[in-house]
Amino acid sequence: MVSEPRLKIINLLRHAKKNVSEIVNELNMDQTSVSHDLARLKRCGFVKCISEGKYRYYILNEETIRPLMSLIDKHMNAYCVHILREENEPLERQAKNLSVLKVPKIIKNIK
Protein backbone atom coordinates (compact mmCIF):
# COMPACT_ATOMS: atom_id res chain seq x y z
CA MET A 1 0.00 0.00 0.00
CA VAL A 2 2.77 2.42 0.85
CA SER A 3 4.55 4.09 -2.01
CA GLU A 4 6.25 7.44 -2.35
CA PRO A 5 3.79 8.73 -4.98
CA ARG A 6 0.79 7.80 -2.81
CA LEU A 7 2.36 9.48 0.21
CA LYS A 8 2.92 12.60 -1.88
CA ILE A 9 -0.73 12.58 -2.93
CA ILE A 10 -1.87 12.21 0.69
CA ASN A 11 0.38 15.07 1.75
CA LEU A 12 -0.91 17.27 -1.06
CA LEU A 13 -4.52 16.57 -0.10
CA ARG A 14 -3.82 17.63 3.47
CA HIS A 15 -3.97 21.24 2.32
CA ALA A 16 -6.94 21.29 -0.07
CA LYS A 17 -9.21 19.24 -2.27
CA LYS A 18 -7.70 18.51 -5.69
CA ASN A 19 -8.85 17.02 -8.96
CA VAL A 20 -6.67 14.62 -10.94
CA SER A 21 -5.30 17.34 -13.23
CA GLU A 22 -4.24 19.50 -10.28
CA ILE A 23 -2.47 16.56 -8.64
CA VAL A 24 -0.74 15.67 -11.92
CA ASN A 25 0.51 19.25 -12.36
CA GLU A 26 1.57 19.85 -8.76
CA LEU A 27 3.39 16.54 -8.34
CA ASN A 28 4.70 16.33 -11.91
CA MET A 29 3.36 12.81 -12.35
CA ASP A 30 1.61 11.20 -15.31
CA GLN A 31 -2.18 11.05 -15.24
CA THR A 32 -2.41 7.27 -15.49
CA SER A 33 -0.26 6.79 -12.39
CA VAL A 34 -2.15 9.42 -10.41
CA SER A 35 -5.51 7.90 -11.34
CA HIS A 36 -4.28 4.42 -10.41
CA ASP A 37 -2.88 5.64 -7.06
CA LEU A 38 -6.06 7.59 -6.26
CA ALA A 39 -8.20 4.53 -7.00
CA ARG A 40 -6.10 2.47 -4.63
CA LEU A 41 -6.17 5.16 -1.93
CA LYS A 42 -9.94 5.37 -2.34
CA ARG A 43 -10.40 1.57 -2.08
CA CYS A 44 -8.38 1.58 1.14
CA GLY A 45 -10.37 4.47 2.62
CA PHE A 46 -7.56 7.03 2.66
CA VAL A 47 -9.34 9.44 0.32
CA LYS A 48 -12.88 10.17 -0.78
CA CYS A 49 -14.12 11.52 -4.08
CA ILE A 50 -16.66 14.34 -4.18
CA SER A 51 -18.39 15.75 -7.24
CA GLU A 52 -18.83 19.46 -7.81
CA GLY A 53 -20.51 20.13 -11.12
CA LYS A 54 -18.58 18.33 -13.82
CA TYR A 55 -15.44 18.01 -11.66
CA ARG A 56 -14.47 15.24 -9.27
CA TYR A 57 -12.27 16.25 -6.36
CA TYR A 58 -10.33 14.09 -3.97
CA ILE A 59 -10.15 14.84 -0.25
CA LEU A 60 -8.66 13.04 2.72
CA ASN A 61 -10.97 10.85 4.74
CA GLU A 62 -11.91 13.32 7.48
CA GLU A 63 -12.95 10.62 9.95
CA THR A 64 -9.73 8.62 10.02
CA ILE A 65 -6.84 9.93 7.96
CA ARG A 66 -6.90 13.60 8.98
CA PRO A 67 -6.77 12.75 12.74
CA LEU A 68 -4.01 10.23 12.00
CA MET A 69 -1.99 12.86 10.11
CA SER A 70 -2.49 15.28 13.00
CA LEU A 71 -1.18 12.65 15.41
CA ILE A 72 1.87 12.08 13.19
CA ASP A 73 2.53 15.85 13.15
CA LYS A 74 2.35 15.97 16.96
CA HIS A 75 4.74 13.03 17.22
CA MET A 76 7.20 14.63 14.79
CA ASN A 77 7.10 17.93 16.68
CA ALA A 78 7.66 16.18 20.01
CA TYR A 79 10.32 13.66 19.02
CA CYS A 80 11.85 14.55 15.66
CA VAL A 81 12.60 18.26 16.00
CA HIS A 82 16.28 17.55 16.75
CA ILE A 83 16.60 15.55 13.52
CA LEU A 84 15.16 18.41 11.49
CA ARG A 85 17.58 20.81 13.17
CA GLU A 86 20.51 18.53 12.33
CA GLU A 87 19.40 18.27 8.72
CA ASN A 88 19.24 22.05 8.43
CA GLU A 89 22.51 22.90 10.17
CA PRO A 90 25.04 24.96 8.18
CA LEU A 91 27.32 23.15 5.77
CA GLU A 92 30.37 24.34 7.67
CA ARG A 93 29.25 22.46 10.74
CA GLN A 94 28.59 19.35 8.68
CA ALA A 95 32.09 19.61 7.20
CA LYS A 96 33.53 19.96 10.70
CA ASN A 97 31.67 16.81 11.78
CA LEU A 98 33.22 14.91 8.87
CA SER A 99 36.70 15.65 10.21
CA VAL A 100 36.24 12.93 12.83
CA LEU A 101 36.57 10.32 10.08
CA LYS A 102 39.86 8.47 9.99
CA VAL A 103 40.89 9.79 6.59
CA PRO A 104 44.67 9.74 7.29
CA LYS A 105 44.50 6.01 8.08
CA ILE A 106 42.81 5.36 4.73
CA ILE A 107 45.40 7.43 2.86
CA LYS A 108 48.21 5.63 4.70
CA ASN A 109 46.88 2.25 3.53
CA ILE A 110 46.79 3.43 -0.11
CA LYS A 111 50.53 4.21 -0.15
Contacts in CASP RR format, 6 or more apart in sequence:
PFRMAT RR
TARGET T0000
AUTHOR 0000-0000-0000
METHOD contacts of the structure
MODEL  1
MVSEPRLKIINLLRHAKKNVSEIVNELNMDQTSVSHDLARLKRCGFVKCI
SEGKYRYYILNEETIRPLMSLIDKHMNAYCVHILREENEPLERQAKNLSV
LKVPKIIKNIK
1 40 0 8 1.000
1 44 0 8 1.000
3 37 0 8 1.000
5 27 0 8 1.000
5 29 0 8 1.000
5 33 0 8 1.000
5 34 0 8 1.000
5 37 0 8 1.000
6 37 0 8 1.000
6 40 0 8 1.000
6 41 0 8 1.000
6 46 0 8 1.000
8 27 0 8 1.000
9 23 0 8 1.000
9 27 0 8 1.000
9 34 0 8 1.000
9 37 0 8 1.000
9 38 0 8 1.000
9 41 0 8 1.000
9 47 0 8 1.000
9 58 0 8 1.000
10 41 0 8 1.000
10 46 0 8 1.000
10 47 0 8 1.000
10 60 0 8 1.000
10 65 0 8 1.000
10 69 0 8 1.000
12 18 0 8 1.000
12 23 0 8 1.000
12 26 0 8 1.000
12 27 0 8 1.000
13 47 0 8 1.000
13 58 0 8 1.000
13 59 0 8 1.000
13 60 0 8 1.000
14 60 0 8 1.000
14 66 0 8 1.000
14 69 0 8 1.000
17 50 0 8 1.000
17 57 0 8 1.000
17 58 0 8 1.000
17 59 0 8 1.000
18 26 0 8 1.000
18 57 0 8 1.000
18 58 0 8 1.000
19 55 0 8 1.000
19 56 0 8 1.000
19 57 0 8 1.000
19 58 0 8 1.000
20 31 0 8 1.000
20 34 0 8 1.000
20 35 0 8 1.000
20 38 0 8 1.000
20 56 0 8 1.000
20 58 0 8 1.000
21 31 0 8 1.000
23 29 0 8 1.000
23 34 0 8 1.000
23 38 0 8 1.000
23 58 0 8 1.000
24 30 0 8 1.000
24 31 0 8 1.000
24 34 0 8 1.000
27 34 0 8 1.000
38 47 0 8 1.000
38 49 0 8 1.000
38 58 0 8 1.000
41 47 0 8 1.000
41 58 0 8 1.000
42 48 0 8 1.000
42 49 0 8 1.000
42 58 0 8 1.000
45 61 0 8 1.000
45 64 0 8 1.000
45 65 0 8 1.000
46 60 0 8 1.000
46 61 0 8 1.000
46 65 0 8 1.000
47 58 0 8 1.000
47 59 0 8 1.000
47 60 0 8 1.000
47 61 0 8 1.000
47 65 0 8 1.000
48 58 0 8 1.000
48 59 0 8 1.000
48 60 0 8 1.000
48 61 0 8 1.000
49 56 0 8 1.000
49 57 0 8 1.000
49 58 0 8 1.000
50 56 0 8 1.000
50 57 0 8 1.000
50 58 0 8 1.000
50 59 0 8 1.000
51 57 0 8 1.000
60 66 0 8 1.000
60 69 0 8 1.000
END
